[in-house]
């Protein structure tokens, strides 16, 4: 099992410095962002790497002697957004990331299933979370047809390149829970599309990530170490689907998601928050999580994603890395042979 960091939190520094941060944390992997919602800061020469062996070799040489190696590529975005300036670009980022992974000797690309509009001609995505009426099922039928076509084609491309695509079960996506994963595989017959098990988005849905890992088994290709704290008083009043977000103005510091879409400000009295590992669930829980992942794949990459706004970039990584390393020690998932399957 390889423990590492998703690189987005280290986009404030060049790749060699980011690798030193990861090594100093006692971790050995870095998941490189390659497009989607965020720019590919740590792969500035991607176009050259895709066609030039010299450029590829120069890039890989950056990792030599650092003790840190690439542990997957990440292009989280919405490849099915109805606005071409967002959806088409993110879809191309998925395809480029698959080609890049093959060029770099990698076999994992992380992204999201995507979310189309609710009807032909729509200009904004439509996330149905409670299809109690027939109109909502009509929306889902329309969306699933688009999802199936895209991922059927993408699965063939991934297979041709020897790469597996791991989908994060994230809000604002058609595939965000276990049943959706099963439906996607049934509709597409995919062999190279599965799941990035990011526990955080399961926690706030009141799902158990360990149970999900054991239910999906070999469909879990990759994992993120990211925690959530439920705030009981606020959750009791607003529920976990609280929409009290604030639109940030152009004068404020904000993150572009593509086209004219931006990240909003998180609710002030939130029902739940992303927190560093150990601040929502203890080390014993994370040891169970790692054990379940190890039973699926002893070589699973598990990468910290830091979004705890109460902690600085390095401070948050240090907290999370300490919990992750201790959980791995308790679980005994490092440095021992994998399980024998009959």
C-alpha positions, 0 to 999 in steps of 0.5 A: 500500500502506498500512502501519499498526498493529492498535489492540489494543496501544494500548487503554491510551490513548484513540484520539487518543493512539493515532493520534499514536503511529501517526503518530509511527511514520511509518505511516498506518493503524490497524486498529480493534478492534470486538469479539470476544475484545477490547472495542471500546475505540476505538469506544465509541459504536458503537451510535450510529454505526450509526444516527446520521450525526452520531455517525458524522461526529463519530467520523470527525472524530477522524482528520482532520488526524492523517495516520492513517486507518482501515485495516480493522476487527478483531473476532477471536473464535470466532463458532461457539463452542458456548456461546451466551454466547461464540459468539452474541456473537462472531457478532453482533460480526462482523455489527455490524462489517460494518455499521459498516465500511459506515457508516465507508466501510471495506471490510475486516473481519478475524475468524476462521473459528471453531471449533464443538464436535465433536458435537451438544450439545458445550459446548467447541470441538474443534480437530482437527489430525491426522485420522488416524482416522475419528472425527476426520473425523466431527468435521470433517464436523460442524464444516464443515457449521456453518462452511459455513452460517455463512459462506455467510450472512455472505458474503451480508451482506458482499456486501450491504454492500460489505465483504470479510471477511478470516479470520486463519489462526489455531490453534483454528479450522477454517480455519487453512491454505491447503487449508482456505481453498480448501475454505471457498470451494468449500463456500460459493461465497463472493465476499466472504470471504477471508484476512487473511494473518498471517504469524506463524501460518504460520511456526510451522506451517512454512509460507511466507507468501510462497508462500501469498500467491502460491497464494491470490492474490486471496483475500488481502484484508488482511495483518498484520505479525507475526513468529515466532521458532522456538526450535530446542532447545525445538522439537526436544524439544516440537514446535510443538504443545507444550501446556505452558500454565499456567492463570492464577488469578483473582488474576492479571492475565489476559485474558477471551476471553468467558464463562468462558474466559481466556488462559493463560500461555505455555509457559516453554520455548516452542518458538516465540514471537511477536516483533517484525518482524525478530527472527524473519525479516530485512528482506529476507524482509519485503520479499519478503512486501510484494512478494507482497502488492503483486502481489495488491493494490497498495492492500493494508493491512498492519498491525503486530500487536505481541505481543512480550512482551520489548518494551514497547508503544511499544518493540515498535511502534518496532522493528516499524515500522522493519523494515516501513518499510525492507522497504517501501523495499527492495520499492519498494511505496510511491508507485508504480503497481500492476502491469498485469494483462491 
